[in-house]
Amino acid sequence: MFLKKGLQVKIISGKDKGKTGEILEINRKLNTVKIKSISMIKRHTKPTKENKGGIISKESFIHQSNVKNLDTQKNDKKAVGKK
C-alpha cells in the first residue's frame, strides 16, 4: 500500500472504525502508522524540572492493514493506489 506523511486515510477496522484522519508518522520497520486524533491513549508522567506531571493524551500507532487511502482531490472518497 502506498502511504506517506500527510495523506488522508480511513480506518477500516478496530475501535475507531469509520473515522478519517491525516497520517502524522510512519514506522516502516513495524508497518504501523500514527494518525491525527485516532487511537488515543493516556500516558501517566511523573513531574520533572522541565515538565509538569499528569495524564497526557496522545496518538498511538495502528497497523497499516487497518487503514485505507482516500483520494483528497475527488469528493467521492475512492481508494487510491500507487501509480
C-alpha positions as CSV (number, residue, x, y, z in Angstrom):
1,M,0.0,0.0,0.0
2,F,1.2,3.5,-0.8
3,L,1.3,5.6,2.4
4,K,3.1,8.8,3.1
5,K,3.0,11.6,5.7
6,G,0.1,14.0,5.2
7,L,-2.2,11.7,3.3
8,Q,-5.9,11.3,4.3
9,V,-6.8,7.8,5.4
10,K,-9.9,6.0,6.6
11,I,-9.9,3.4,9.5
12,I,-11.4,0.1,8.3
13,S,-11.2,-1.9,11.5
14,G,-10.7,-1.6,15.2
15,K,-12.3,0.7,17.9
16,D,-12.0,3.8,15.6
17,K,-13.6,2.1,12.5
18,G,-15.1,4.6,10.0
19,K,-13.1,7.6,11.2
20,T,-10.8,9.5,8.9
21,G,-7.6,11.4,9.6
22,E,-4.2,12.6,8.4
23,I,-1.0,10.5,8.7
24,L,1.4,12.1,11.2
25,E,4.1,9.4,11.3
26,I,5.0,6.1,9.6
27,N,7.1,3.3,11.1
28,R,8.1,1.2,8.0
29,K,10.0,-1.4,10.1
30,L,6.9,-2.4,12.1
31,N,4.4,-1.5,9.3
32,T,2.5,0.9,11.6
33,V,1.1,4.5,11.2
34,K,0.2,7.2,13.6
35,I,-3.0,9.2,12.6
36,K,-4.1,12.5,14.0
37,S,-6.6,12.2,16.8
38,I,-7.1,8.4,16.2
39,S,-6.3,5.6,18.6
40,M,-5.8,8.0,21.6
41,I,-4.0,6.6,24.7
42,K,-3.5,8.1,28.1
43,R,0.1,8.4,29.4
44,H,0.9,9.0,33.1
45,T,4.0,11.0,33.5
46,K,6.0,12.0,36.6
47,P,6.8,15.6,37.2
48,T,10.3,16.8,36.3
49,K,12.0,20.2,36.4
50,E,11.0,20.8,32.7
51,N,7.6,19.2,32.6
52,K,4.6,19.2,34.9
53,G,3.4,15.7,35.6
54,G,-0.1,14.3,35.0
55,I,-2.1,12.4,32.5
56,I,-1.4,13.2,28.8
57,S,-3.5,12.0,25.9
58,K,-1.6,11.2,22.7
59,E,-1.9,9.1,19.5
60,S,-0.7,5.6,19.3
61,F,0.4,3.6,16.3
62,I,-2.0,1.3,14.4
63,H,-1.1,-1.4,11.8
64,Q,-1.2,-0.2,8.2
65,S,-3.5,-3.0,7.2
66,N,-6.3,-1.3,9.2
67,V,-6.3,1.8,7.1
68,K,-7.3,2.7,3.6
69,N,-6.1,5.6,1.4
70,L,-8.7,8.3,0.5
71,D,-8.4,10.4,-2.7
72,T,-8.4,14.0,-1.4
73,Q,-8.7,15.6,-4.9
74,K,-12.0,13.8,-5.6
75,N,-15.0,14.1,-3.3
76,D,-16.3,10.6,-3.9
77,K,-13.7,9.1,-1.5
78,K,-12.4,6.3,-3.7
79,A,-9.4,4.3,-2.7
80,V,-6.2,5.3,-4.4
81,G,-3.1,3.2,-5.1
82,K,0.5,3.7,-6.2
83,K,0.8,4.6,-9.8
